[in-house]
C-alpha cells in the first residue's frame, strides 16, 4: 500500500498545471450532438512526427483540465491522456444517478459508488486500483512495509494502453469503455438492487457517454446505461417505464484530486455526538488505546478573523436551490437551509451557510461536484421523503460536496387535495407496528439486517410513515378546521412541512446522523405553546423522525413541525465546527472532551439508527413526541377515533367515486397502528445511556409503572371488545377506486372493506410482539438485573393479556346469551389457529423457556371447549 503522506512533492506540479490550464480556460465541455458548432472545441489533427499517438485522437475534441480528454462526438469514444506524474496518485470518483424511473426508489440524485483510486501501470495495461485505506501506519513505522503484503488492494478495471506520446511520455487509454461497461464502475446494480431482483441487466450495446466536461480541478462525465430484462420467469418488471423490457439511466461521474491543503484538520469522533465517520485501523497506535481512528465527516470552515468570537467563514457553505423546484416552495426550502446558521453561531461562525438560486439558464448541472444543490424529485410511489448524502475525502473526513434530494410528489399532490395525496402515495398498511416492534421482535436478526441494508446507510429518510403523518395532519385540517386545497391554512401547513424536511436533510449534508432521542425534549403541556417551540425548539433535534404535532381533541393547535433547530443540534455543530487551535487530532482531545461531556444533559440526549433497531429503549424510536410518549400516543389514538367520527358525518362520502373515504379511513388506521407500535416498545424495555462511565449505569429498566401503563393502553385500545366500534354507515361507504389502469395499485384488491381482517391483523401483530421470545427473555433478564426492585414479570404479563383478550370467555355468566358479542365471527376469536393467539414460535413447548409461555392460548382453548361442546373453532 502506498504511504498516505506523499502529496507535498507533487503540489507544486499540480499548481503549475492548474495555472497553465486556468490561464486560458475555466472549463471545456463536449456532448453528443448531430452537428457540433465549428470552432467550439479544439479539433486535434495528426502530426507527422507523432503519427501513432495522434492517429488515435484524430478528429476528437481535446478538453484540458484535471485530466486531458479527447472526445469523438461521431463515435462517442472518450480517450484519457494520463501524465506520468498522475500515476500512483490519489484521486476521487463520485458516481451519482442523474436520471431516475420514478418508482422502486430509483430517483435522480441518488448516490452510487464513491471511492478513492489510483492509476497504476502494469506492463502494457493501466489499472484502476482502489488502495486499501482501512489500515494505515505512520511513515516511520516499520510495519508500513508489511501493509501491502497483509491487505489487498482492489483492481476494478484493467485496460490496454493505446499509445504513448514520444515526447510527453503520456499514456492514452479508452476511458469511455470503463464508464459504460457492464462491469458497472458506478455500482448501479449493487445500489439499486430492485433492478437485479426484477431481472434487469446492463446492456453495453445500449450504453454510451453522453457528456464530457473538463475543469482545472475536476472532470465531469455523463454516461447513459441501457438496461434490458434478461429473465422473465418469476421476476417482477417495473411498472412505469414506457415498455417494461428496457429503459435507460444516466450516471454522472465526478473525478477530482484528493485535497492536500494543510489548513484542514481532521477531528476525532465521540460516540455521544452523532456524526458520520471516516474510520481506519492505525497499526502504529500503542496497545493501551483503541487502534481504530474515527474522524467525523464535516466541512472545512475557517474564520475570516480567528480572534473574533463571531466571524464569517473564509469560504461559506453554499447551497443552490435547483431550478426545477416549484416557485411556491423555494422560500420554505431556503428557510430550512438557513435554520442551521443559528447552530453555527454557537460555534463562532456568522452566516456559515448561504443559499443561492440556480438560474434557469445555468450552464452547469446539479450533479457537478463544484456545486451543492437542493434537488427536486417527482416519483409516482416514493420510498422516502428526503435524501441528504455528501461526498467525503475518506482519508480525513472532509466533506467536499453535498446534493440534497427532496421528494416533491407528496407536497405537490396535497396542493390538489387530500384525495390526490392519498391516491399518489398509496399508503401501505401496518408499516408502523411491523417495522418498529412486532416483526422485529419476532425475528431477532431483522434489526441487524436493517442496519446493514444499503438503503438505510445512504441517508434516505422518512419513508411511508412520514407521508402518513403528513396526510393525517392534512386530514385534521380538512375535517376539524375546514381547510381546503389551496387555502392559506393548507399552504402554510405545506410550507412548514417542507421547511422541517429540508432542515433534516441539510443536517445530514453537514455530517449529522439521525437522533431518535430528540423528540423527548418537551413536556405535553409545552408542545402546543409557540413561545416555547419557536425559541427552545419543538424537539431536541431536527434529526429525529418526527410525527405531526397534532393537538389533543378540542385543544388549541400549536406548530405542526419544528421551526428552529434544537439544543442537541446546536451542541453537535459546536462539537464538529468550533475552531480549535490544536492541529493534531489527539491534541484536540481535551477541548473536545469538554464539549462532549455535556452529553449527559437531558436536552442533549442522543440515540441513532443502531439504537433504534435494538428496540430496547422506547425513548429512542421514530414518530413519538414529548417526554411522556405514552400519554402522547394515547392522545393520538383519541385523535384518530375523533377523526373517524368526523368522517362518518361527511355526507359527501356517499357520493364519492374514487375511494376517497376508504383512503382516509386507511390512513387513520395506519396512524392508529403507529401509536400502538410505540406503546408496545415500553413493555420489557430499558433505557440506554451513551455517557456511561460517569457514575451512571449504561442500562436502567424503564419504571414498572410505565410498563404497566403501556399494557393498560394496549388492553384498552387494541384488545378490548369495544376497542374498535365503527358505524355500519361508515363501513358501507368504504368502496375502493374502480379505475382499471396502472394508476390504481389496488384494482385487484378486496372489493368490500375487510374490517375484521384489519383489526385482527393489528391485534395479532401486537400480541406477537409482546410474546416474542426476545421480549420474554428480556423480562426474565430484567428481574435478574433489578435485584429487590419491583419489576414486570412473566406471570403478570400473561395475566394481563389473558384477562383482556379472553374477557368474553372468562366472564362468569350463566346465560351465555348475555355475553358482549365479539367483533369477529366465532371461527376467528382470539386463541384459535386463525385468530390472535400465541405466535407460532410459542406453540411448541420445545421452543419455550417456560411452560407458562403458552398459558394464554391454552386457557382460551380450554374455556372454548368446555363452554361450546361439539362446536368447531
Buried (B, 14 or more C-beta within 10 A) or exposed (E): BBEBEEBEEBEEEBEEBBEEBBEEBEBBBBEBEEEBEEEEBBBBEBEEEBEEBBEBBEEBBBBBBBBBBBBBBEEBBBBBBBBEEBEBBBBBBBBBBBBBBBBBBBBBBBBBBBBBBBBBBEEEEBBBBBBBBEBBBBEEBEEBEBBEEEBEBEEBBBBEBBBBBEEEEBBBBBBBBBBBBBEBBBBBBEBBBBBEEBBBBBBBEBBBBBBBBBBBBBBBBBBBBBBBBEEEEEEEBBBBBEEBBBBBBBBBBBBBBBBBEEEBBBBBBBBBBBBBBBEBBBBBBEEEEEEEBBBBBBBBBEBEEEEEEBBBBEEBBEBBBBBBBEEBBBEBBBBBBBBBBBBBBBBBBBBBBBBEEBEEEBEBBBBBBBBBBBBBBBBBBBBBBBBBBBBBBBBBBBBBBBBBBBBBBBBBBBBEBBBBBBBBBBBBBBBBBBBBBBBBBBBEEBBEEBBEEEBBEBBBBBBBBBBBBBBBBBBBBBBBEEBEBEBEBBBBBBBBBBBBBBBBBBBBBBBBBBBBBBBBBBEBEBBBBEEBBBEBBBBBBBBBBBBBBBBBEEEEBBBBBBBBBBBBBBBBBBBBBBEBEEEEBEEBBEEBEEBBEBBBEEBBBBBBBBBBBBBBBBBBBBBBBBBBBBBBBBBBBBBBBBBBEBBBEBEEBEEBEBBBBBBBBBBBBBBBBBBBBBBBBBBBBBBBBBBBEEEEEEEBBBBBEBBBBBBBBBBBBBBBBEBBEBEEEBEEBBBBBEBEEEEBBBBEEEEEBEBEEBBBBBBBBBBBBBBBBBBBEBBBEBBEBEEEEEBBBBEBBBEBBBEBBBBBBEEEEEEEEEBEEBBBEEEBBBBBEEBBBBBEBBBEEEEBEEEBBBBBBBBBBEBBEEEEEEEEB
